[in-house]
Amino acid sequence: MKKDIAKNFVFKLITYIIVPIVLSITTAEIVLRVAGYKPWQIENVDVAVEPKGNFFTKDSKLGYKHLPGKFKVTLNGNYSFNATHLNNSLRITHPLNTYNQSSTKPEIWILGCSFTYGWSLNDSETYAWLLQEKLPKYEIVNFGVNGYGTLHSFIQFKEALKQGNKPKIAVIAYAGFHDRRNTLLRARRKQMAAWNKLGILLQPDARLNGKNNFTYSMAKLEYREWPLMRVSALMNLLEVNYNQFEEGLYKSHDVSKAIIEEFHRVAEANNVKLVVAGINAGSAKMLDELSEEGIATADISVDLKIPGNNNLPHDIHPSAAANRQYAEKLDGFLQGSILK
């Protein structure tokens, strides 16, 4: 009798619960595949650097920074660009032989990510270099580094001030995707998973501390994928949606805003004019909010979906043509609103 009850229970469990769940999952997987969704695949990173083989060195406060020197970088074996870094690790903005240790030119610092650095471009094609040509009475300093967010820029700014340097103007080149970099959430860790073969990196990681304040510490850039993500489009999609929920949960946008507000307070205390330049379409909301607080903002964004504004098929980053537009827009704003 007990065996019959047990068998009946198992039969009902399989028939009315397990089978419908399996069918539902299978159907969802098929529908998603037809719609173009795919399981997660780690991006193949094919970057060759000459002559040293490395492009970065570890840094206790920033996680990593550029190695000094001249480099040839080849992407996917068929596209190359040349980059030159000064002894302070920053990319040059004019010919190396024109750098003068005794220069008294007022400085304009530009702080940002790979867009500002000029990844996939030669030195003379970056918008920082082009801006230097437009403003010869000033020394343009390019603090841009691949993978950096607004928190990195803030740390760079404070450390540079400690060295006794002080610019006339500091420009934060802000993009909406910097928000997840500043909080180092799953979406950012997932994006960087392909680079783990270089070893576990450390990154600054910020959280809100009260309404308008934040704290940060160094965290390991590790990513733990969900089970079956590499074979199931459904599982990968669920994980993507969870990552978006997490970004809202930790208020990444508000963290970025708090960082910029503190950046502004430090700049004012040092008599430095701060400008926040929106460098992509996702920066519009931040620019509006900061402008209402009296912080100088400029929209220098370029539509990277337009052919010719990116370096596809070699790389997704802004092209030389896009950088010319960045330089023109930033120059127009600085000369029209700040330097006049």
N, C-alpha and C positions, 0 to 999 in steps of 0.2 A: 504493500500500500504506500509506504513512504517513498519507495523507489519510483512508483508511478507519479506521485506528486512532484518529485524532484525532476523527473523527465519532462513532465508537463510544464513545469516552471522554466526549464532550460529551453524547451521548444518555443514557448511564448516569448522568452527573452530574445532569442535569436530572430524569431519571425517578426515581432512587433517593435523591437528596439534596434538590435544590431544591424539587421538587413536594411531597414529604412535609412539608418545613419550612413551605412556604407554606400548605398545607392545615391543618397543626397550628396555625399562628398565626391563620389565619382562623377555625378552629373555636373556639379559645380566646377570640378577640375576640367572637364571637357569644354564647358561653356567658356571658361576663362582662357583656355588655350586657343579656342576658336577666335576669341575677342582680342588675342594678341598678347595676353599676359604669359609670363614665363617664370620658371623657377629661378632662384638666385644663382648668378654666376659671378665669380670673382673676376674683376677686370684684369686682363693681362697687361702688366706694366712693362713696357719695353723702352727703357731709357738707358742710353750709353753716354758716359761722361768721359771726356779726355781733357787733360792727361792723367788725372789722379784717380779716376773711377768713382770718386765721391763728390758730392756737391754741397753737402751740409756737414756741420759738426755739432755736437751736443752743447747745450747751453742750460745752465742750472735754473735760470729765471724764465726763459722762453721755450725751453724744450729742445730747440735746435735753431741754428742760424747758418748763413752761408759761409763757406770756406773762402778765404781771400784767394785771388788769382784770376787767370784767364782760362776760360773753359769753352770747349766745343761740345754741345749737347746734341745727340742724335735720337730722334723719336721714331720708333717702329722701323728702324734700319734704313729709312729713306728720306728723312727730313732733318736738317741740321740748322742750328743757330749758334751764335757766339755771344758769350756773356762775360763781363769783366767785373770783379768785385774788389773793392778797396781793402786795405788792411783792417778797416773796421767792420768788414763783412758786407757793406752796402754796395749796391750796384752803381756804376758810374753814370753821370748825367752829361758829361762832356768828355772829350779825348783825355786819356790818362795823363799825357804829357803836359796838360794845361792845368793840372791841379797844383795849387799854390798854398803851402802851409801857412803863409803869412797873409792870406787873403782877408780883407776886412769887409767884404760884401755882406749885406744883411741876408740871412738865410730864410728859405721857405722849405719846410719839411713836409713831405708827402708820405703818409703812413697808410699801408693797406696790404692787400693779399697779392696773389699771382697776377691779377689784372694790373696792379700798380707796378709790380716788379717787371712785368713784360715777358711772361713765360711764352716761349716759342718765337720770340722776336730777337733780333740783333740789338745791341746796345743803342744804336742811333735811331731805332724805330720805336722805342718806348715813349710814352707820352711825357714822362718826366724829362727825358732828353729834349724832346721837342719844345716843352715849356721853357727849358733853360735857354734855348735859342730865341724864344720870344721875349724873355726877361733877362737880358745879359747883365743888368745891374744887380741882379740877385744871384745867390748860390742856391740852386735847387738840390735838395738832398732826398734821395729815393730810399725810403725805409721799407719798401714793399718786399715781402717774402712769401713764397708759395705756401699755401695752407694756413696763413695767419688769419686771425679774426680781430675784432675791435679790442678785445682784451689784450692780445699781443701788442697792438699798437699803443695802448695805454701804458703797458709795461715798458715798451721801447722808449716812449716819450719821457717817462719818469727817470729811467736809467740815463738817458742822454742828458737830461737836465742836471743830474748828479755829477756828470763829467765836466760841468761848467759851461756847457753849450746852451745857447738860447736863441731860437729863431725869432724872426719878426712875425711869421705866420706859420701855423701848423694846420695842415689839411688832412682830415680823416677821410680817406676814400672808402665809403661805406657801401656794402651790398647787403641785401636782405638775407642772403645765405650765410652771412657772418653770425647770425643769431645762434644757429645750432653749433657753430664752432665755439662760441663763447661759453656755452653750457656743456659742451662735449657729450651730448646725448647719443643714443643708439644710432640715429640717422647719420651722424657725423662719423662715429666709430665704424659703421658699416661701409661708408664711403671710403674710409682710409684703410680698410682691411687688406687691400691689395698691396699696401706698402709694408705690411708686417714682416715681409721677408728681409727687410733691412734691420729688423730687431724692434723690440717694443719701445716706442717713443713715449716721452713724457710731454704733457701739454698742460697749460694753465686752464683751470676749470672753475667757472664762476656760478654763484647762486645768489638769489636775492636775500638780503638780510634787512627785513623791514620793507617799507613801501618804496623808498628811493635809494636804498643803499645796497651794496653787494659785498661779498667776500669771495676770495678765490684761493685755490691751492693747486699744487701740481698733481696730476693724475696720470695713470698709465693709459695709453691709447690702445686698449684691448677691446675686441669685439667678440661677443659670444652669440653665435647664430642659433636660431631656433631649429629643432629637429625637423628633418625632411624638407627644409627650405631649398635645398639644391635639386630636389626631384619633384617638388610640388609647387605649381603656380599659386594654388590656393593658400598654402602655408606662407609663401613669400608675400602675398598680398595682405594677409592678416598681419604679418610682422610689419609691413610698411605702414599700415593704418595704425598699429600700436605706436610706432615711432612718431607719427604725426600727433597722436594723442599725448605722448610723453613731452613733446616740444611745447604743447600748450599747457600741460600740467606744471612744468617747471618755468613757464613764462619767459621763454628765451628772448622774445622781443623786448620785454620789460627789463630783462637783465642788460641787454645791449644799450637800452636807453639810459639806465642807471650808470653804466660805464661811461657813456659819452657825457652825461651831466657832470660826473666827477672829473672827467678829462677837461671839461670846460672850466671847472673851478680851479684846477691846478694851473691851467693855462692863464687864467685871469690873475692868479696870485703871482705869476711870473711875467706879467705884462706881455703875454703872447696872444695874438689874435687867432682864435680857433675858427676854422671853416669845416663844415661837414659836407662833403661832396658825394651825392648819390651816384654810384657808378653802374647801377643796373635798375631795371624797372621795379624790382622788389624793394627798392629803397624809398619809394614815394611816401609811404605812411610815416616812416621815421622822420623824413625831412619836414613833413607838415607839423608833426608834434614838436620837433625841436625849434622850428621857426616860431611857433607860438610862444616859446619860452625865451625868445630873443637871441637864440644862437644862430649865427650866420650859416645859411645852407645854400647849396647850389646843385641843380640837377644837371649832371654832365653825362647822363646815361646814353648809351647807343644801342640800337636794336640789333642784337647779335643774331637774330634769325634771318636777317637779310644777307644773301650770299655776298661774300667779299668783306663782311664785317667780322668774320671769324676765320680761323686758319684750317678749317675742314678742307680736305679729308684727313689732314695730318694731325690736327689738334683742335679742340673746341674753344680755345682761348681767343680773345679779341685779336684781330689782325692789325697790320700796320696801318691800314686805312681807318680802322676804328680808333686806334691810338691818336691819329691825327685829329679826329673829331674830339676826343677827350681833351687834347691839348688846347684846341681852339676854344672849346666851351669853358674850360677852367681859366684860361688866359683872359677871355672876355669878362668872366665874373670878377676875377681878381683886379684887373685894371679898371673895370667899371664901378666896382663897389668897395673894394678894400684898399687899393694902392693909389687911387686918384687923389 
